[in-house]
Amino acid sequence: MIVFQLNFSNNIKFCDSISATLSSCKPLTTNNSVRNLKNLNINESIKNKKLIYSENWFDKLDQIIIYIFFSWGFVIPFLVYFDPYRNFNKTGIEYYLLFIFSIFCGYVIFRKATEKKLTEIKSRFDIEKNKEIIHEYCQKMGFEKYRNSKNIIIYNSVNPLSINSNYKASRIFLIEKNKIYLTMLNENYKMNIPVLFSQIILKREIKKLME
């Protein structure tokens, strides 16, 4: 009976130990599915006004696929409209819609080619005040802080082009003295469609805050 009690007590301690270990372990999640900026060179990025980092094979393949896919979307409306076998007496609104689609595809290609380009904003404040303003703005907008170091700040929000809320749109700020360099990158499951219009709003609002 005494032996049983001792073993039972030891089992309780053993179970408590396992429970404590399991409770301290964090589950693997994909809540932070953002673009991988491996070996980001901040100084070179600021110098070239473009994000300089080590791209993996998926990023390069993704870029090629988007170029090919949307290039076809850009060209096809012209092929349809100038088809020699088409009855040119029947030109309805659908043909004009095709050209609007063509312009959209061309814009996506342009944005993909320039998504890593940094927009420069001059500020009348010093670096610490600039960082404070950026933090206040992003927190007010409900963005999630992802990285905060000496010269770089990254805030994430849900990617509006993704059906999975785990994939994020990242607002990237590089800070140097009285200048701020910013851009936005999307992360998605299959194709990383570039940010199309949000970067324009971000630039305008940050510029207004720094004046």
N, C-alpha and C positions, 0 to 999 in steps of 0.2 A: 504493500500500500504506500509506503514511504517512497519506494522507487518510482511508482507511478506518479506521485505528486511532483517529484523532482523532474521527471521527464516532461510532465505536463507544463511545469513552470518554464522549463527550457524551451519547449515548443512555442509557448506564448512569446518569449523573448525573441525567438528566431523569426516568428511571424511578424512581430513588431518591427524587427530589423528590415525584413523584406518590404513591409508596407512603407516604412520611411524611405527606403531606397527608391521604390516605385513612385512615390509621391514627389520625389525630388527630380525625377526624370521628366523632361519636356517632350511631348509627342512631336513627331516630325510632321510639319504642315507645309502647305504651299501658300501661306498667307502673304509672303513677301516675294512673289514672282515678279521680279523686276529685271530690266536689262542688265546684263553682267558687264560692268566696266572694269574688267581686269587690267591691272597695271596702268591705271589712269595717270597720265603725266599732266599734272595741273599747270606747271610752268609752260610746257610746250603747247598745251591747249590754249592758254591765254595768249601766248605769242602768236599762234596761228589762227586764233579765234575759231577754233574747231576742236571738238573732243578728240584727244589722241589717246587711244587705249588698244589693248590686244584683243582683236575680234576673233571669235572662234569660228569654226567651219560652218556652224548653223547660221550665224549672222551673215556670212558671205553668201551662202546658198539662199537664204531668205531674201537678200537684196536682189540676186539674180532672178529669182522666181517672180518677185513683184515687178521688176522691170519687164520681163517677158509677158506676164499676164496683162498688165495695164497698157503695154505697148500695143498688144492686139486690140484691146478695148479702144485705144486711140485711133488705130488705123481702120478697123472694120467699118465704122460709119461712113468713111470716105469711099471704101470699096462698094458699099451698098448703094450710096447715092450716085456714084459715077459708073454704076454697072451698065455696060453698053446695051444689055438686053432689057433694061428697065423701061417702062412706059413713062417718059418724062412729062407727059400730060397729066399724070396723077402724082402730084407732089403734096402730100398731106402733112399735118403737124408732126406725125411720127418721125419724119426725116429731120426736122428741126430738133426734136428730142434726142435723136441719135447724136447730133452734133454737140448738144449740151453734155451728153454722156462722154463724148470724145474729149471735150474740154476738161471734164472732171478727171478722166484717166490721165490726161497730160499733167494736171495739177498734182495728182498723187505721185507721179514719177518725179516731178520737180521737188516735192516735199521729201520724198525718200532720199533723193540725192543731196539734199541740204539739211536733213534733220539733225546732223551732228554739228552744224554751224552754230557758233555762239553769237548771240546778239549783245552788243556792248551798250551799257547804260552808264552815263556819268552821273555821279551823285555829289551833292554839296556836303555830305557827311563823311566822317571817318569810317574805317572798316568795322569797328565795333558797333557803331550806330546803324550802319547798313545791315549788319547781321541781325540786330535787334528788330529792325523794321521788317525784314524778310520773315523772321520767326512770327512776329505778331500778325502779319498778313496771312501767312499760310495756316496758322492756327485758327484765325478768324474764319477762313474759308473751309475749315474742317479737314485739311490735309493731314496725313500721317507722317510724322518725322521719321526719316529712314537713316540719315547720316548727318552728323554735325561735327565738323572739325575746323581747323584753323582757317582754311581757304575754300572749303566746299560745304555746301548745304544741299541736301536732297529731301524733298517732300513727295510723298506718293498719294495718289487717289485711285479709285477704281477706274480701270480703262473702259470708257464708254463704248468702245468698239468690240468689247469682249462679252460673251454670254456668261463667262465664268468670272465671278467677282474677285477671285484670287489673283488675277492678272492686273498689273498696275500701270498707270501713267505717271512717269517720274518728272518732277520739275527740278532741274539741276542748276544750281547757282555757284559760280566760281567768283571769288571776291579778291580784289587786289586794290589796296589803298582806297581811292575814291571811285573805283570802277567796279561794275558788276557785269558778269558775263553769264547769260542764261540760255537754256534751251529746254525742250521737252522730248522725251522718248517714251514710246509705247512698248509694252511687252504683251504678247498674245500667245495662244497655244500653237497655232500653225504659222500664220503670216503676221509679221510685225508691221501692220499698216501704220504709216507715219501719222503723227498728230497733224491735223489739217487746219484747224482754226483756233484752238485753245491757246496756242503759243502767241497769237496776235493779241489776244485779250490779256494774257500774262504780261507781255512786254509793255503794253499801254498802261496797265495798272501799277506795275513796279516803277516805271518811269515817272508816273504822276506822284508816287510816294517819295521819290528821291529828289524832286524839284524843290 
